[in-house]
Structure formats: structure tokens, C-alpha cells
């Protein structure tokens, strides 16, 4: 039977946090609200079977790596190497928030979560729930909680029933505040390259980066 708990993203209850941490540390997959859309989430630990499970649940081929959630902006130097000054300016402006940065990964992250180029996509979301989970568990691998090719879920009740049945726990936080996917910026070159324009416009990214 599907396990669903209601949660406040800004002030999550100890019971919801403990249940989610237990599921994640036990090699499980959870559905969690974020500031942007709902996500399928697992611990980004070496050999975690939940990493493979996310692709099966989403019905998506394993041709792309999953972005990672981190707990705090201060985590960036631990997981990213050679970050340019303009990318640090983006972090100061938009973390926590709906900004995903593609960066060169450090050895602190397991190789199975990296792209063949040695890069990883990192985001610090504006969700106290997700950030506290990352503080307790470590970086979290995640992708939108929808069947591949279908629209992203922006409320708990809009998550496909087969996904709710397949995961270990669903946290229902009501409507996602932004309800738009994050903007993805490649930070491995001399200037920002927008891979996906989402909640933050390309114009604003370039304005902050050039300041």
C-alpha cells in the first residue's frame, strides 16, 4: 500500500523528516516536494540500488545522470572544482532557489553520479524540507516525479498513482511554490551557457554573471 505523509516544506515535522531519512538511508526512493516541482529522490551514496530504481520508476533510459540536491550554498566548494567567479555570483543571487549548476565534480562525489565528462549538476533548493534531508543524509540524487515524457507534477495529488505505489514514501506538501522547473546553467566554460531556461530567465542569469 502506498505510504503518503503530509508535510510543510518550510517547517517539516520531526515525524516526516525521520520517516524520509529512514527511507533514504535504507536505500529507498521517496517523492518529495521542492520549491520548483515534485521530485523522485534517493541518497547519492555509492552502490545505492535506489539510483537504478528511479530510472525504472520514471520509465526513463539511463542515458543521463541525475542532478543532485545539496543542503547549503557553502557545500559548493566541497562538491565542485574550478568554479568561475561569475558562477559564485549566481550562487549568491539564487541559492537557495531554482538554479541548477553544471560543474566539474570533486572526488567527494561517487563516480556513478557523474557524467562521462566528470561533471555533475548541483542545486540547493529553497525548501527547508529538502535541505534538512540533505543535511542528514548527504547529497540527494533526484529527477522530476513524473513518467518520462509527461508533464512534471506540481502538487502531491498530481503525482502519477503508479509512482506513488512504486516508491517507499511520498511527502505531500501541497502545491509547489514556483511550479516551474529550475534553470540549468553550464558553468564549465568561460561564460554561462543556458541548458534549460526555467524559473530564472536567461537575461537575469547573464546580468548577474556579467556584474
Buried (B, 14 or more C-beta within 10 A) or exposed (E): EBBBBEBEBEEBEEEBBEBBBEBBBEBBBBBBBBBBBBBBBBBBBEEBEBBEBBBEBBBBEEEEBBBBBBBEBEBBEEBBEEBBEBBBBBBEBBBBBBBBBBBBBBEEBBEBBBEEEBBBBBBBBBBBBBBBBBBBBBBBBBBBBBBEEEEBBBBBEBBBEEBBEBBBBBBBBBEBBBBBBBBBBBBBEEEBEBEEBBBBEEEBBBEBBEE
